[in-house]
């Protein structure tokens, strides 16, 4: 049976994930969707003469294309998003400003660096870097409140996690009928932590397909060929770490039918804990669980 292919343009952007947002398009499980995404600055910075100045419209930060309604999705389900490919534009932007990131005090004024992309490489002031496209914002509509696309949470959102790339599956909780998926904020490349506040922010075309699982999930999870990744976002690093580790230990204990203290020890000798990002309103931490231990 041939899958239907849908397309949604970057002109269908939202700036907060909300139960009030109706779907821009509707698809069925198994369908393919081609999603055009906007860069995190809504394409307002296209030259090194432009910066995030005092007149910048921060209400239009981190747009996500959507929402994409999925027929049959109900609260309590899990939406599985298979990322088939990410094609990025020919030019991206890196920006930092006073106060951004852990040592933002060294920055006296906003600085813009335009980055050319050619032959799957980025050129940053003469340094040639292989690109590693990833999706910064991906999430479903929360149950009650509206959450800015710049903020991560149990619904997904601005997770800024490098593992959300082509070849990965993203598992997201469904809180409203139809799920109302949205995604954007692609980076051509980003280091773990996103320490200056940005990666290579860029427009992109993302090809995905979606499926539903009738079981529930307690927050965003990513899967690739080799591992599962448990994500957790919180106000502090300690709380984000605790949440990610608790999720990983429960997952291992359930999969292997072993007591949680034993799973905790197994996690300690096999799993990697990494900071995804420290520059959003909440910190995001992820724990990598190798499939070989499950």
C-alpha positions as CSV (number, residue, x, y, z in Angstrom):
1,X,0.0,0.0,0.0
2,X,1.5,3.4,-1.1
3,X,1.9,6.0,1.6
4,X,0.3,9.3,1.1
5,X,2.8,12.2,0.8
6,X,1.8,15.6,2.3
7,X,3.7,18.9,2.2
8,X,3.5,21.8,4.6
9,X,5.4,25.1,4.0
10,X,7.3,27.2,6.4
11,X,4.6,29.9,6.1
12,X,2.5,27.7,8.4
13,X,4.5,28.6,11.5
14,X,3.5,28.8,15.1
15,X,5.4,30.4,18.0
16,X,3.9,28.4,20.8
17,X,2.6,24.9,21.2
18,X,-0.9,25.1,22.4
19,X,-4.1,23.1,22.7
20,X,-5.8,26.1,21.1
21,X,-3.9,25.7,17.8
22,X,-5.9,23.8,15.2
23,X,-4.1,21.6,12.7
24,X,-2.8,23.2,9.6
25,X,-2.9,19.9,7.8
26,X,-4.2,16.4,8.8
27,X,-2.4,13.1,8.0
28,X,-2.9,9.5,8.8
29,X,-0.5,7.1,10.6
30,X,2.0,5.8,8.0
31,X,1.8,8.9,5.9
32,X,4.9,10.9,4.8
33,X,5.1,14.6,5.4
34,X,7.6,17.0,3.8
35,X,8.0,19.9,6.2
36,X,9.6,23.2,5.3
37,X,11.1,24.8,8.5
38,X,12.1,28.4,9.2
39,X,15.3,29.2,11.1
40,X,15.2,30.2,14.7
41,X,15.2,34.0,13.9
42,X,12.3,33.7,11.4
43,X,14.9,34.6,8.7
44,X,15.2,38.1,10.1
45,X,19.1,37.9,10.2
46,X,20.5,37.2,6.7
47,X,23.6,39.4,6.9
48,X,26.5,40.0,9.3
49,X,25.3,43.6,9.3
50,X,22.2,42.5,11.2
51,X,22.1,41.3,14.8
52,X,19.6,40.5,17.5
53,X,19.3,44.2,18.6
54,X,16.9,46.0,20.8
55,X,14.4,46.1,18.0
56,X,14.4,42.3,17.5
57,X,10.9,40.7,17.7
58,X,11.4,38.0,20.3
59,X,7.8,36.9,19.9
60,X,8.9,35.4,16.6
61,X,11.7,33.3,17.9
62,X,12.0,29.5,17.2
63,X,9.1,29.1,14.9
64,X,7.8,25.6,14.4
65,X,5.9,24.5,11.2
66,X,2.5,23.0,11.9
67,X,0.5,21.9,13.7
68,X,0.2,18.5,11.9
69,X,-2.9,16.7,13.1
70,X,-2.6,12.9,13.1
71,X,-6.0,11.1,12.6
72,X,-6.8,8.7,15.4
73,X,-4.3,10.1,17.9
74,X,-5.8,10.3,21.4
75,X,-4.6,11.6,24.8
76,X,-2.5,8.9,26.4
77,X,-1.1,7.6,23.0
78,X,2.5,7.9,21.9
79,X,3.3,9.6,18.6
80,X,6.3,8.1,16.8
81,X,8.0,10.5,14.4
82,X,10.5,8.8,12.0
83,X,13.0,11.4,10.6
84,X,13.8,10.2,7.1
85,X,15.9,13.1,5.9
86,X,16.9,16.7,6.6
87,X,18.1,19.0,3.8
88,X,19.5,22.3,4.8
89,X,19.7,25.7,3.0
90,X,22.9,27.1,1.5
91,X,23.5,29.6,4.3
92,X,23.0,29.6,8.0
93,X,23.7,32.0,10.9
94,X,25.4,31.8,14.3
95,X,24.7,34.5,16.8
96,X,25.7,35.4,20.3
97,X,24.8,38.3,22.5
98,X,25.6,39.7,25.9
99,X,24.4,37.4,28.6
100,X,23.8,34.4,26.4
101,X,25.1,31.1,27.7
102,X,27.4,30.4,30.7
103,X,30.0,33.1,29.9
104,X,27.9,35.6,28.1
105,X,29.6,38.4,30.1
106,X,32.6,38.2,27.7
107,X,30.3,39.4,24.8
108,X,30.0,43.2,24.7
109,X,27.6,43.4,21.8
110,X,25.6,41.0,19.6
111,X,27.8,39.3,17.0
112,X,26.5,37.6,13.8
113,X,28.5,35.1,11.7
114,X,27.0,34.0,8.4
115,X,28.0,30.4,7.5
116,X,28.0,29.1,3.9
117,X,27.0,25.4,3.4
118,X,28.5,23.6,0.4
119,X,29.1,19.9,-0.3
120,X,27.8,18.8,3.1
121,X,30.3,21.1,4.9
122,X,30.0,24.4,6.6
123,X,32.6,27.2,6.4
124,X,33.1,29.1,9.7
125,X,35.8,31.8,9.2
126,X,38.0,29.4,7.2
127,X,37.3,26.3,9.3
128,X,35.6,23.6,7.3
129,X,33.2,21.5,9.3
130,X,31.1,18.5,8.2
131,X,27.5,19.3,8.8
132,X,25.3,17.2,11.1
133,X,21.8,18.4,10.6
134,X,19.4,18.1,13.5
135,X,16.0,19.3,14.6
136,X,16.0,21.7,17.6
137,X,12.2,22.0,18.1
138,X,9.8,19.1,17.9
139,X,6.8,18.5,20.0
140,X,3.1,18.0,20.4
141,X,0.4,20.3,21.8
142,X,0.4,20.3,25.6
143,X,-2.9,19.4,27.4
144,X,-3.8,22.8,28.9
145,X,-1.2,25.5,28.8
146,X,0.5,27.2,25.8
147,X,4.2,26.8,25.8
148,X,6.6,28.9,23.7
149,X,8.4,27.0,21.0
150,X,11.6,28.3,22.7
151,X,11.0,26.2,25.7
152,X,11.4,22.4,26.2
153,X,9.2,20.1,28.3
154,X,7.3,16.9,28.6
155,X,5.6,17.6,25.3
156,X,9.0,18.0,23.5
157,X,9.5,21.5,22.2
158,X,13.0,23.2,22.1
159,X,15.0,20.1,23.1
160,X,18.1,21.0,21.1
161,X,19.3,17.4,21.2
162,X,21.8,16.3,18.5
163,X,20.3,12.8,18.4
164,X,17.1,14.2,16.8
165,X,18.5,13.7,13.3
166,X,17.9,11.7,10.1
167,X,17.6,8.0,10.9
168,X,16.2,8.6,14.3
169,X,12.7,8.1,15.7
170,X,11.2,10.6,18.2
171,X,8.6,9.4,20.7
172,X,6.3,12.1,22.0
173,X,3.3,12.0,24.4
174,X,-0.1,12.8,23.0
175,X,-2.1,15.2,25.1
176,X,-4.8,16.4,22.7
177,X,-6.9,14.7,20.0
178,X,-4.8,14.6,16.8
179,X,-1.5,15.2,18.7
180,X,-0.8,18.4,16.7
181,X,2.8,17.9,16.0
182,X,5.1,20.8,15.0
183,X,8.8,21.1,14.3
184,X,11.5,23.6,13.3
185,X,14.7,25.3,14.5
186,X,17.0,23.1,12.4
187,X,20.7,23.4,12.9
188,X,23.2,22.4,10.3
189,X,25.5,21.6,13.2
190,X,25.4,22.2,16.9
191,X,27.7,21.2,19.8
192,X,26.2,19.5,22.8
193,X,25.1,22.3,25.2
194,X,24.6,24.9,22.5
195,X,26.8,27.0,24.8
196,X,26.8,30.4,23.1
197,X,23.0,30.3,22.5
198,X,22.9,29.1,18.9
199,X,24.1,26.4,16.5
200,X,24.3,27.0,12.8
201,X,20.7,28.2,12.6
202,X,19.2,27.4,9.1
203,X,16.2,26.9,7.0
204,X,15.5,23.3,6.1
205,X,13.3,20.7,4.4
206,X,12.5,17.7,6.6
207,X,10.9,14.5,5.5
208,X,9.1,12.5,8.2
209,X,6.6,9.8,8.7
210,X,4.4,9.2,11.7
211,X,3.0,6.3,13.6
212,X,0.9,5.8,16.7
213,X,1.4,3.6,19.7
214,X,-1.5,3.1,22.1
215,X,0.8,2.9,25.1
216,X,1.8,6.0,27.0
217,X,5.2,7.6,27.5
218,X,6.4,9.8,30.3
219,X,8.3,12.3,28.1
220,X,10.3,12.6,24.9
221,X,12.5,9.7,23.9
222,X,14.7,9.2,20.8
223,X,15.7,5.9,19.2
224,X,18.3,5.1,16.6
225,X,19.9,1.8,15.4
226,X,22.2,1.6,18.4
227,X,20.5,3.2,21.4
228,X,17.5,4.8,23.2
229,X,17.9,8.3,24.6
230,X,15.8,9.5,27.5
231,X,15.4,13.3,27.6
232,X,14.3,15.4,30.5
233,X,14.1,19.2,30.9
234,X,14.0,21.2,34.2
235,X,15.0,24.5,35.7
236,X,18.2,23.3,37.1
237,X,20.9,20.9,35.9
238,X,20.5,18.7,39.0
239,X,16.7,18.3,38.5
240,X,17.1,17.6,34.7
241,X,19.8,15.0,35.5
242,X,17.7,13.3,38.2
243,X,14.7,13.2,35.8
244,X,16.7,11.7,32.9
245,X,18.3,9.1,35.1
246,X,15.0,8.1,36.7
247,X,13.5,7.6,33.3
248,X,16.5,5.6,32.1
249,X,16.5,3.3,35.1
250,X,12.8,2.7,34.9
251,X,13.1,1.9,31.2
252,X,16.0,-0.6,31.8
253,X,14.2,-2.2,34.7
254,X,11.0,-2.7,32.7
255,X,12.7,-4.0,29.6
256,X,14.9,-6.5,31.5
257,X,12.4,-7.3,34.3
258,X,15.0,-6.5,36.9
259,X,14.8,-4.5,40.2
260,X,15.4,-0.8,39.8
261,X,18.5,-0.8,42.1
262,X,20.1,-3.4,39.7
263,X,19.0,-1.3,36.7
264,X,20.6,1.7,38.4
265,X,23.9,-0.2,38.7
266,X,23.7,-1.4,35.1
267,X,23.0,2.2,33.9
268,X,26.1,3.4,35.8
269,X,28.4,1.1,33.9
270,X,26.8,1.3,30.4
271,X,24.9,4.5,29.9
272,X,26.2,8.0,29.0
273,X,24.7,11.2,30.5
274,X,25.1,14.3,28.3
275,X,23.8,17.8,28.4
276,X,21.7,18.6,25.3
277,X,21.4,22.3,26.0
278,X,21.9,24.8,28.8
279,X,20.6,28.0,27.1
280,X,16.9,27.6,27.0
281,X,14.4,28.5,29.8
282,X,14.9,24.9,31.0
283,X,18.0,22.8,30.9
284,X,17.8,19.5,28.9
285,X,19.8,16.4,29.8
286,X,19.8,13.1,28.0
287,X,20.8,9.5,29.0
288,X,22.0,7.2,26.2
289,X,20.9,3.6,26.8
290,X,22.8,1.1,24.5
291,X,20.5,-1.4,22.9
292,X,23.1,-4.2,23.5
293,X,22.3,-4.2,27.2
294,X,18.5,-4.6,26.8
